[in-house]
Amino acid sequence: MARFALGFGFYHHMLDEGSFRFARQCGATHAVVHLVDYFGGARSVAEVNQPVGASGGWGRAGASTERWTAASLKALRRQINDAGLELAAIENFDPAHWYDVLLGGPKRDEQLEGLCEIIRAVGTAGIPVIGYNFSLAGVAGRVSGPYARGEAVSVAMDGIDETPVPRGMVWNMVYDEAPPAGSQPSIDQDTLWERLAYFLDAVIPVAEKSGVRLAAHPDDPPVPRLRDTPRLVHQPALYDRLLALHPSRANALEFCLGSVAEMSEGDLYESTERHARNGDIAYIHFRNVQGKVPHYREAFVDDGDIDMARIVEILEAARFDGVMIPDHTPLMQCDAPWHAGMAYAMGYIRALQKSA
Ligand SMILES: [Mn+2]
């Protein structure tokens, strides 16, 4: 008997009736929505894969501001419900809302109050989860090319990008158009952990009261340092460190199977089982990969190192009842590369779930 639900992650420019129908036709019941505009105004799904995180970053932070009010979030949820889907989570804060929380800058407390406001608004709108990624460099230092089966265009890591992050940029996005010259100050891992603890202590009590779970994505890619910044969750055991900082049902995981599989240590199956049994997982990114950091390739769901059937069995046995989304997939050669890749992944997951 299947317990977990299936969903798609949608970038903001994909929030339309056609995307929702596509999701339902694939058998999905839930949506995870990105409000942040990573693409600098790109509009066509056919043109846009996941951003790889080149040194120049993704785009301007702050474009999403009006999307975070309770009224906008309620309207979004209604739009998705009217299309026959549930809104499972909002994925990622806009760097404009929390750059000094990440950087330990002078606006930290003011921005934390703003994040609390957002968490209350998300709760008021009846959305149960916010996924986030506490990271300075963000999802960075990957390359795109014909790396998946049949030369499908996919994302890979090929060595560690050491280009420092310029001032005015964090999490791959520009929050200050006219910053002082130079790079963001180089800091150590413990300093970043202190900043995470400060963040969790400020927001988790508000999340608890608002009925919202904050779900942490591990580092993508999971290496100890990238672009001269420390990373937090780059080994499976560091997820436990994050949970222990502020134990609460609201302090949860956006469990990315691909990122955990890319880590150089640990056992993906043991981690999945333990966190699923402990109820730590708010939702799952279901994707496959070949290799580990600093050399790996994102693969089709049935063509990577992860035994996906075993993962589904573990989740069923642990009675995981959250949502699973395909995260990203290689692009398939046809007129709708993103849709074909996603439909392929979803069909595969549904078959695994039915046979588990
Ligand atoms: Mn992921």
Residues whose N, C-alpha, C, O or C-beta is under 5 A from the ligand:
A	BS01	MN	C256 H285 D327
